[in-house]
Amino acid sequence: MQQITDNELPETTQQLFQEVQRNKTPLTLTHQGELLVVIYPATNQLLRPTFEAMKGSGKILGDLVAPLITFHT
């Protein structure tokens, strides 16, 4: 992946990127009416762990071992 600094970009582009980061809204770039790229603000959020992601979110509402239907013979 290529990487450049904002100093290598024109001033207007720098201002647009700062606005994206400040407002937390994406910027869509088109070329001759065609979608070229969408730029999203960067986040510093850590990804949630996959293991135990749902831990503590469920409830036991009844007896787990008893049968649901009782048969009378």
C-alpha positions in Angstrom: 0.0 0.0 0.0 1.3 3.4 -0.9 1.6 6.1 1.8 2.1 9.8 1.6 2.0 12.7 4.1 -0.5 15.5 3.9 2.3 17.9 3.2 2.6 16.4 -0.2 -1.1 17.2 -1.1 -2.5 20.6 -2.2 -3.9 22.9 0.5 -7.5 22.3 -0.6 -7.1 18.6 -0.2 -5.6 19.0 3.2 -8.6 21.1 4.3 -11.1 18.5 2.9 -9.3 15.7 4.9 -9.3 17.8 8.0 -13.1 18.4 7.6 -13.7 14.7 7.2 -11.8 14.0 10.4 -13.5 16.9 12.3 -17.1 16.1 11.2 -16.7 12.3 11.1 -18.4 12.2 7.7 -17.1 10.5 4.6 -15.9 12.3 1.5 -16.9 11.0 -1.9 -14.6 11.7 -4.8 -15.9 11.4 -8.4 -14.2 11.6 -11.8 -16.4 12.6 -14.8 -19.5 11.7 -12.8 -18.2 8.2 -11.9 -17.5 7.2 -8.3 -13.8 7.0 -7.8 -13.2 6.7 -4.0 -14.9 7.3 -0.7 -12.7 8.5 2.2 -13.8 7.7 5.7 -12.5 9.3 8.9 -9.9 7.2 10.7 -10.8 5.7 14.1 -8.6 4.6 17.0 -11.2 2.1 18.2 -9.9 -1.4 19.0 -11.9 -4.3 17.5 -14.1 -6.3 19.9 -12.7 -9.7 20.7 -14.5 -12.5 18.9 -14.0 -14.9 21.8 -16.6 -14.3 24.6 -18.1 -11.4 22.6 -21.7 -12.3 23.7 -20.7 -13.3 27.3 -23.3 -12.1 29.9 -25.9 -11.2 27.2 -28.2 -14.2 27.6 -30.8 -15.1 30.3 -32.0 -18.5 31.4 -35.8 -18.4 31.5 -36.6 -21.9 32.7 -35.4 -25.4 33.5 -32.8 -26.4 31.0 -33.0 -30.2 31.7 -36.8 -30.8 31.9 -38.5 -31.9 28.7 -40.7 -29.3 26.9 -43.5 -31.8 26.4 -44.6 -34.4 28.9 -46.1 -37.6 27.5 -48.7 -39.5 29.5 -48.9 -43.3 29.0 
